Amino acid sequence: MKKWIPIVMIFMYSVLFSATPEEMFKEGIRLYDQKDYEAALQHFLQIETSGKISGELLYNIGNCYYRLGQKGLAIYYYEKARLLLPDDEDLEYNLKLVRSEIPGIIQIPEKFFLLEWYNRFLEWIPFTTLLALLLMIFLIFNMLFLLSYLFETSIIPVLFKRIRWFLVGVGVVLSILVWIDYRNDYGHDYGVIVRNMVQVYNEPVEGGTPLYVIYEGQKAELLRTTEEWTEILLPDGNKGWINSHAIRSLKE
Amino acid sequence: MGRRNGKYHVFFLIFLSWIQLLVAEDLSITITANPNPAPINAQIQIQIQVSGKEMNLPEIPRPDLSEFTVLSGPNISSSVQIINFEVKTSRVITYVVVPKRTGTVVIPPISLRYKGKTISSNELKITITKEVEAGQNRQDKEVFLVAEIPKKEFYLYEPVPVIFKLYIHGRVRDNSLRLISSPEFQGFWVENIEKEIPPHQEIINAKRFVVYTLQQYVLFPIQTGELTISPMRISLDLLIKSSGSPDPFGFFEDFDGFFGNYSVKNVILQSEEKSVTIKRIPLESDHTPILVGNYDLQVKNTDFSGEALNAITVRFTIKGNGYLGHVKQLPIQFPSQFEVYDPKITRTSKFENGQYFSSLTLEYILIPGMEGKFNTPQSEIPIFDPVSQKSSSLIIPALHFNIAASSNSWTFQGRNQISGIRTEDIRYLKTEIGNLTGKDNLSPIGWSTFAIFVLNFVLLGIGVFVARIKKKETMDSGFRRYRRSKKLAVKRLKRAHELLHQHKIREFSEEMFKAITTFVSDRLNMENKQLTASETINALKNVLGQHELLQRVEHFLIRTEALRFAPVNDQGQEMQSMYDEGVQLLIELQKYL
């Protein structure tokens, strides 16, 4: 019996005095307001290491890293937050601002004008909005379909008969856009460079031919990964190998 | 005597006039070159001859000699001849030139207007061949010009020292050295070393040469690939002894004494064209300049304090032994809240003890837009040392700014308005933690989205189910009525039987009437279930035609209607027979409907 007492006390203590994620989150905000960015970051990171994340938490971590001058990690966490908050205006603003402060960030080069318009349309309407539109169209169709049989003598059957093909057409288009957008954002393994300046080589060996240099905050697709090397694909289509420790995957 | 003199004067005047009359307006201009063809290092004599029959020849415009270096001219000589009372005058204008290039050089015709006419010379084509006098079979030459470069391969921005040396074994007339054309350094940044080096002596193939350093350069290649250093060309006068060999000692330059007379020979000397290979630096950066050589960076101050909207000056100095001409900016990430002007750049270079030194000062003017503490991160400039073949970095230290609020109250109207300072900063934190999810679940599609999807499919399923039922109903209503008709008819007969026993004649007859008419309308799936007698008969006519059953039904319906509206006293047998007849009619109608 006596052996169990300390164990029970420790358990009670940890239950009573361990902070919840919400409490740590609030504490992190308080420290951030006092400009103690390092301490605020530690609080936010502790929530992340506990295995739970949210878009808001990742956004706040990104802000802390920016304040501490680590723009690569700031962009990394913003990009990660973007997966959970795809249409957050503050997030997009911060990402754009931090990227503009890093010279040498490689963006997607200009394409044929139709492709440009298409990309801009997908960027303008976030993924969640497209998905919501699709679900709404689907719901309207089903409701009208059902009601047209339940209220045969009302105006509903006439209305349904008139707009059903329009709804089908819009639904098909939205489905395709949702699928493409989802594949673009979530179907690939992306990462962000977290070191100041990284040399890109043509092959994953020491003494390989250096091709060019990329900078922290650069987003790239991870193609192949070994213990020491990672093959990346940049937005301008260039490929190469870099040290695996210089890039962090957004899926980590 | 006087009369005789006067006579002679008249004849002379007449003679002169006659001479004037005899002068035709013939004028010709010819232009020649000698030698033609000529080697590139030869002196060419270009002569323009103007011939005419007038005493006074017009002035000749200068020809286009842009493809030549003019050594002397115009030298003019004139002559007048009178042959058979014909006057011939000529003027020869001579230029001594040296060609600038090989190939065919064209001197266009010289034209002038003379007494209302345009007189033109011929076009002159001179072929210039390639012939290099210096640099070939050097050991056989008494004088030659060389360009010395220490090696054939260099890295981009690596200094390329070039020295032009004149080797003389013999005597040269003082002050006769002339530069015909300077070397060209395409693809290089050129630093000219203005330093006099005294001549020295070298023994080459047992011959003693005095070596003069004519010019020194330090070239910095600014592009990769094969670059060429074009030759330098000079001319000078050699003093050749009349026996053919120059006095090697030069002691008796002005003597005609013991070693005989000297003749002067003008020679054109040209150095060899040199090619160098410029290699890429094995470390490249698209944006940060790479330095080649050894460098040091000095920054006077790394901690700054000031007020918002007041300028702060930050000065960096880079010193080294290489090229700094391509450095326009430093890779410093100034705070976004600062307005940063392009730096003021000051460059210097010098030679000391045979070494090249360069220095670059960049002075940044910064205007902080707001109060606060700001830092710039430490950054680097990559350096490549071509000697050790190693790369390193020039560290630019972090800078710290402590900016107080501005003590000036600026208004944003009028001429004191500050424009262009736009402070940008990241947005504030999120104050709500949001929906926590597992670290592996990086997708905005949550349970609610799936629930809506499922709901939609459920609704679709219900809709399809209802649609099928409705369809079935529409198709089977007639069948159901048909099947129900007998049941209803039996039900009405039962009711009628009850009424029969209750002696309720009116109700009984009504029930019998409806039993027949409802049966017919159900069987024929007519909309109106409550048919009149005539409607029933008309409907049956389509089926029964003139069958006697139709008449019986008609008779039966008339009787039941009569009883409905005018019931008579009960006569049980009458009603019973009506009942039986009604049953019989229904049985028979069933066969036909």
Interface residues (C-beta under 8 A of the other chain):
Chain A: P21 E22 F25 I29 Y32 I47 E48 G51 K52 I53 S54 G55 E56 L57 Y59 N60 N63 Y66 G69 K80 L83 L84 L85 P86 D90 Y93 N94 L97 V98 E101 I102 P103 G104 F127 T128 L131 L135 F138 L139 N142 M143 F145 L146 Y149 L150 E152 Y186 N196 M197 Q199 P210 Y212 V213 L250 K251
Chain B: P282 L283 E284 S285 D286 H287 T288 P331 Q333 S336 N375 P377 S379 E380 E424 D425 I426 R427 Y428 L429 K430 T431 E432 I433 G434 N435 L436 T437 G438 K439 D440 L442 S443 P444 I445 T449 I452 F453 L455 N456 L459 L460 I462 G463 V466 A467 K470
